[in-house]
Amino acid sequence: MSTTATNGVPRDLATPRSNGILVSLLSGPTVLALVARLGARVAAWWGDPIRFGNTVIVARHANVMEVLHRDLDFLIAPVNEKRIVEVNGPFVLGMDRSAALVLERSALYQSLAEVDFAPMRRAVHDEAETRIASAGEEIDVVDAYARPIAAHTATALFGIHGSDERTFMDVARAIFGHVFLNLSGDEAVRQRALRAARLMEAWFRMRSAGDARRIISAMT
């Protein structure tokens, strides 16, 4: 069976729905909330932070904020550098202390400083209200709310468009799922992300080509 649609977009980019009620239950927000509460209680009893060899687990807000403000004191490359490089190449979220990190972070922060986020915040607020108002008695908070609003925000921020909205969301989800969630090294998840990454790169190249054409047009 072919895995490519007529428009050249792979059909197998979408993250499969989980099979079985147990898998769904264990990945649900209720269970995650219970785990978080249990972790907080254990941390309070044990004495936060909790150390296992070279790994330190923090649960209390003050400790978490301290870790976030001291991000250069800790290592992130052993956790996700390999997966980020596979789908994107070197990026700040997979780099430890280095000259490259200093340069890349500075460029990233300078770029973000130029962004006017106010219109995006208004657009997110307005779209959220519109979707809730038109939903009636029920709404799919993932597929009809969170994912499309996030996709529209990404389009506004980065200026890229997928071949269609569904493919765009599936590509982003496949990449995110591998980079940040595939800690077990599931090869099917990895291959899905690699296919998605090729599409994402193509969309960025299309945007760059469009920017170049606009610049040339403005100069002539």
C-alpha positions in Angstrom: 0.0 0.0 0.0 1.3 3.4 -0.9 2.1 5.8 1.9 2.1 8.9 -0.3 -1.0 10.8 -1.3 -1.5 12.3 -4.7 -0.2 15.7 -3.6 3.1 14.2 -2.4 2.2 14.4 1.3 2.9 11.1 3.2 -0.3 9.6 4.7 1.5 8.1 7.7 2.6 11.3 9.4 -0.3 11.5 11.8 0.4 10.2 15.3 -1.7 7.0 15.7 -4.4 7.0 18.3 -3.5 4.9 21.3 -5.0 1.4 21.4 -6.7 0.3 24.6 -8.3 2.0 27.5 -5.3 1.4 29.8 -2.9 3.2 27.5 -5.4 6.1 27.1 -5.9 6.3 30.9 -2.2 6.3 31.7 -1.6 9.1 29.3 -4.6 11.1 30.4 -4.3 14.4 32.3 -6.1 13.0 35.3 -3.3 10.4 35.9 -0.6 13.0 35.2 -2.2 15.3 37.8 -2.2 12.4 40.3 1.4 11.6 39.6 2.3 15.3 40.0 0.5 15.4 43.4 2.2 12.2 44.5 5.6 13.5 43.4 5.0 16.7 45.4 4.1 14.7 48.5 7.1 12.4 48.1 9.3 15.5 47.6 7.9 17.1 50.7 8.4 14.0 52.8 11.8 13.1 51.4 13.2 16.6 51.2 13.4 18.3 47.8 15.4 18.0 45.7 15.7 14.3 45.3 19.0 13.0 43.8 19.6 9.7 42.0 23.2 9.6 41.0 23.8 12.4 38.6 20.1 13.0 38.2 18.3 15.5 40.5 14.5 15.7 40.6 12.8 18.9 41.7 9.1 19.3 42.4 8.5 22.4 44.4 7.9 25.7 42.6 10.8 27.5 44.1 13.3 24.8 43.2 11.9 24.5 39.6 12.2 28.2 39.1 15.8 28.1 40.4 16.7 25.3 37.9 15.1 27.3 35.1 17.1 30.4 36.0 20.3 28.3 36.3 19.8 26.5 33.0 23.5 26.9 32.0 24.5 25.0 35.1 22.9 21.8 34.0 23.2 19.5 31.0 20.5 19.1 28.4 22.4 17.6 25.5 22.5 14.0 26.9 18.7 14.2 27.1 17.6 15.4 23.7 20.5 16.6 21.5 20.6 13.5 19.3 16.8 13.7 18.6 16.9 17.4 17.9 19.8 17.1 15.5 18.1 14.3 13.6 15.1 16.4 12.7 16.5 19.9 12.7 20.2 20.1 13.1 21.9 21.8 16.1 19.5 24.0 18.1 19.6 25.8 21.5 17.3 23.3 23.2 19.8 20.6 22.7 23.0 22.5 23.4 25.0 22.7 26.6 27.4 25.4 27.6 29.5 26.4 24.6 30.4 29.3 22.3 27.8 28.0 19.8 25.1 28.2 22.5 26.0 31.7 23.4 25.8 32.8 19.8 22.6 30.9 19.0 20.8 32.1 22.1 21.7 35.7 21.4 20.4 35.5 17.9 17.2 33.8 19.0 16.5 36.3 21.8 17.3 39.3 19.4 14.8 37.9 16.9 12.1 37.4 19.5 12.7 40.9 20.8 11.6 42.2 17.3 8.3 40.4 17.4 5.1 42.3 18.2 3.3 39.6 20.2 0.2 41.8 21.0 -1.6 41.0 17.7 -0.9 37.3 18.2 -2.3 37.3 21.7 -5.4 39.1 20.5 -5.7 36.5 17.6 -5.4 33.6 20.0 -7.9 35.1 22.4 -10.4 35.9 19.6 -10.1 32.5 18.0 -10.5 30.7 21.3 -13.6 32.6 22.1 -15.0 32.0 18.6 -14.4 28.2 18.7 -15.9 27.9 22.2 -19.0 30.0 21.3 -19.6 27.9 18.1 -18.9 24.5 19.7 -22.3 24.1 21.3 -22.5 21.7 24.1 -19.3 19.8 23.3 -15.9 20.6 21.9 -12.8 18.4 21.1 -10.3 20.5 23.2 -7.4 18.9 21.3 -8.3 18.6 17.7 -10.8 21.5 17.4 -9.3 23.9 19.9 -5.7 23.5 21.1 -4.0 22.1 18.0 -5.5 24.5 15.3 -5.0 27.6 17.5 -1.3 26.6 18.1 -0.9 25.9 14.3 -2.3 29.3 13.4 0.0 31.0 16.0 3.0 29.2 14.6 2.0 30.3 11.1 1.8 33.9 12.3 5.1 33.8 14.1 7.2 31.9 11.6 5.4 32.7 8.4 5.2 29.1 7.2 2.3 27.2 5.8 1.8 23.5 5.3 0.3 21.9 2.2 -2.9 21.9 4.3 -3.8 22.6 8.0 -4.2 18.9 9.0 -0.8 18.0 7.5 0.8 21.0 9.1 -0.5 20.0 12.6 0.5 16.3 12.0 4.0 17.3 11.0 4.5 19.5 14.0 3.2 16.8 16.3 5.3 14.1 14.8 8.5 16.2 15.3 7.6 17.2 18.9 6.7 13.7 19.8 10.1 12.3 18.8 12.2 15.2 20.2 10.6 15.6 23.6 8.6 12.4 24.3 10.4 9.5 22.6 12.6 8.7 25.5 12.3 5.0 24.8 13.7 5.4 21.3 10.6 4.0 19.5 11.8 3.6 15.9 8.3 4.0 14.4 8.1 7.4 16.2 11.6 8.3 15.0 10.9 7.5 11.4 7.6 9.4 11.4 9.5 12.4 12.7 12.2 12.2 10.1 9.6 12.1 7.3 7.9 15.1 9.0 11.1 17.0 9.3 11.7 16.8 5.5 8.4 18.4 4.9 9.0 21.1 7.5 12.3 22.0 6.0 10.7 22.3 2.6 8.1 24.7 3.9 10.8 26.9 5.5 12.7 26.9 2.2 9.5 28.0 0.4 9.1 30.8 2.9 12.7 31.9 2.4 12.3 31.9 -1.3 9.2 34.0 -1.0 11.1 36.5 1.3 13.9 36.7 -1.3 11.4 37.5 -4.1 9.7 40.2 -2.0 13.1 41.8 -1.2 14.1 41.8 -4.9 10.7 43.2 -5.9 11.0 46.0 -3.4 14.5 46.9 -4.7 13.4 47.1 -8.4 
